[in-house]
Amino acid sequence: MDFDVRIPSGRVRVRRFGEPETPLVLCLPGLSANLASFDFIAERIVNPRLSPVAVDLRGRGHSEVTGPGTYGWKNHAEDVFAIADALGAARFSIIGQSMGGAIAMEAAAIDADRIDRIVLLDVCGVPDPASAAAIAASVARLGQVAPSAEAYISAIKGMGLIDPWSEYWDRYFAYELEPVDGGVRSRSDRDAVLEDSAYFEEHTPYSLWASLTMPVLLLRAGHEILPGLGRIVSDADAARFPQEVPTASLVPVEANHYTVNTSDASVAAIREFFGLD
């Protein structure tokens, strides 16, 4: 079920899987992503003991665009607590993919006592420099007008970043589209994404690792984004993270940075981490 939540910073759209009284896990998408990126995982982990709620971060999907200076990990992390408050959850868990994982770590730095568990989907430190090209290509779709939803999705599919493709990806990209003169475009705001991208250039997650006192699962994509474009979790960080975060475990997944969200192996690891099997 999709609905809007009013928080101090603005209006955010969320998608709830499961029942309201079930323990909450907030699912936070990546830099230019939207809440539909969690459909595959959430449909497979929803449980009488766990209710995933996926979030459109401000400036993305159907959430409010709130203007310059309102973004950055800390502001989004404060939204996380405000959303949990609005949903009546004193304590909750987080699954964060890419930048969503950085926001999860920032939330732990703000108030670790309210967070039961954190899953980091292919993020923990600074990506391989070569990966910047793929991230830029993904962001470049924002603001571009395509003659139809089919043409928009076909162009993204042709980039080769998502393999294997599935109907979940059709659903994901269709969700973000809005009609405009000449066709369709993503409703996510390019300026919001660029502001968050600039924030990443000025901050690293390393200082946040000390705040990860709760159980943490890092799922690391084993495949490069594309051959030669590196990984978001570097080899050095993959070795270092479990050593410096005693509560963390790392599970490799045979996927890339995007398809880690539609991997059966990711689902299995998350279900085991939350004790659902």
N, C-alpha and C positions, 0 to 999 in steps of 0.2 A: 504494500500500500504506500503510495506517495502522498506526502502532505508537507505543508510549510510549517516551520517553527520560527517564531519571533524571538530574537535574542537582542541584547543591547546594541550590537554592531550592525544589525540589519536582519533581513529575512533570508532563511536558508531552506532549501528543499531537501527532504530526507526520504528514504525508502525503507520501510520497516518489513522485515521478514520475521514472522513469529508473533508471539503474544506480548502485549505491553508489560505484563507483570513478570516476564522472564528476564533473568540476568542479561544486562545490556552489553553488547560489543559494538562500538562505533567503528565504521569502516571508512577510512580517509583516502581518497584517490590521489593520484600524482599530479604533477605540475599543470598539465593542460587537460586532465582527465575529468570524468564525471562519475556520478554515483553508479551508473550502469556497469562500470568496470568491475563491480563486485557481484554481479548477478550469479555468475558461475559458482563462485565460492560460497556465497551466502545461501543459495538454494540447497547446498549440500552440507552445510554445517548447522542450519537452523534446527533447533532441538528444544524439547521442553525445558532444558537447562541453559539455553543460550538463544538470545534474540539479536541477530545482526541488524543494525540500522546503518545503511550507507548514506553518505553525506555529499551533496554538492557544495564544495567550498565556495565561499563568497566569490563572485565574479565568474563562476563556472555553471554550466548547465542551466538549471532553472532558478538558481539562487540570485540574490540581489547583487548588482554591481554597485559598489560603495565608494568608488572614487580613489584618486591618488593618495598614497600615504596610509591606507587602511589595511594593507596586506602584510606579508612577512610571517615567518613561522610563529612568532610569539602571539601575534594577533589572531591567527588561525587557531592556535592552541587555546587561547582564552575562549574562543568560540566553542571549542570542544567541551569545555566545562559548562558553558552556558547551555549548550544543547543537552548535555546530560541532566542538568538541573531542570530544564523544560520538560524532559521526559521522565522526571521523577527518580533519577538514579543517583544515589549517594556515592555508589561505587560502580565501576564499569571497567571493561577491557577495551583495547584498541587494536585494530588491524590497519596498518598504514602501508600503502604501496608507494615507493619512490618518495616524492616530497611529502606524501602523507605520513611516511615513516619518520621523516625529520620532524614533522609536527607532533607526532606521538612522543618522540624523545623530548621535544620542547615542553610538552604537557607534563611529562615526568619531572622535568626540572621545576615546573611551577608547583605541582602538588602530587608527588608520587604516592602519597597515602591513599588517594582516591582511586588509583589504577590497580586493578588486580593482575592483569597480564597484558603483554604487548607482543604482537606479531609484526615483524618488519619484513615486508615483501621486497626483497632485492634492494636494500639500502642500509647503509650504516655509516659511511664516511664520504670521502670525495671520489667521484667516479673517475675511471680512466679518462685522460684528456681526449682520446680519440672518440669517445662516445658523444661528445658535444655535437657532432654533426648530425647524428640521428635524432637527438633531442630537438635541435633546431628545425629539422625537417618536420617533426611532429607538430611543433608550435606554428610552423608556417601555414598550416591549414586555416588558422584562425583569421577571420575576416575575408577569406577568399570565397567568392560566389561561384557556385556550380549550377549548371542548368537544371539539375534534378538531384534528388536524394540518391538515385541509382548511380549517377555520374560521380557524385561526391564520394560515395563509398568505393566505387570502382577505382578511382584515382588513388585512394589511400591503400586499397588492397594491392595495387600495382607497385607500391613502394617496396614491398617485400619485407617490411618490418614485422609483420604478423604472420607467422607460419607455424602450425596449421591455422587456417582461417576457419571459423565456425559461425553458426547463426548468432552466437553471443556477440560477435564483433559487428554483425549487421545491426543488431539491436542497440549496441553501445553507440555507434556513430549516428544512427537514426535518431536516438534520443536527444542529441545535442543540436539538432538542426532546427532552423526557423525559416519560414518563407520570407523572401525579400524580392525586390525588383530584379528580374533576371534569373530567378531560381531560388536557391537555398544557400545558407551559410551556417556555420557554427554560432550558436547563441553565446558561447563562452567569450569573455572579454579579453581581447589581445593585450590591452594595457595592464590588466590585472595579472595575467600570466607573466608578462615581461617584468613587472615589479617584483613578483616572487622569484623570478629567475635571477634578477639582479641581487636580491637578498641572499640567494645561495652563493653568489660570487663573493660576497663580503663576509659570510659566516660559514663555519663548518660544524658538523655534528659532533666532532670529537670531544668538545668540552661538555657535551650533554651525556656522555656515556656514564659518568659517575652517578647520574641520577637514576639510572636503570637498576633499581634495587628489587624490582618485582621480577617474576619469571618472564624471560624474553625468548622468543623464537625468531631466528633469522633464517629466512628462506633465500638462498643465493642461487640466482639463475646461472646454470652451468655453461650456457651458450652465449657467445658474444651477440650484441644486438644485431649486427650483420658481420660477416667475416671481415676482420681488420678494424672494426669499430670499437673494440674493447667491451668492458663490462662496467656496470654501475657499482658493483662491489668488487673492488680490485683484489688481486691475490694477496697483497700485503694486508689489507683490511680484513679479509676473510680469515687470515691467520691470527691477526691481532685482536679482533673483537671478542672472541670467546675467552681469551686470556685476560683481557682487561675488564670484562663484564662477567663476574663469576656466576650470575644467575642466568646467563645466556647459553643457548644451544644453537648450533648451526646445522641446517639440513640442506644439502645441494639438491637442486631440482633441474631435470633435463628440459630446460625451456630457456627462452631469452627474457629480457627485462619486461616485455609486454605479455608474452604468453605464460609467464609464471602465474598470472591471474586466472588462466583457463586450463590449468594442469591438474590432473587427478592426483599427482604426487603432492602438490601443494595442499589439496583438500585433505588427503590422508594425514599429512604432517600436522595440519591445524587441528583436525579432529582429535588426534592423539594428544596434542599439546593441551587441549581443553578437556581431555578425559571424556570424550563423547562416545568412544567405542567400548 
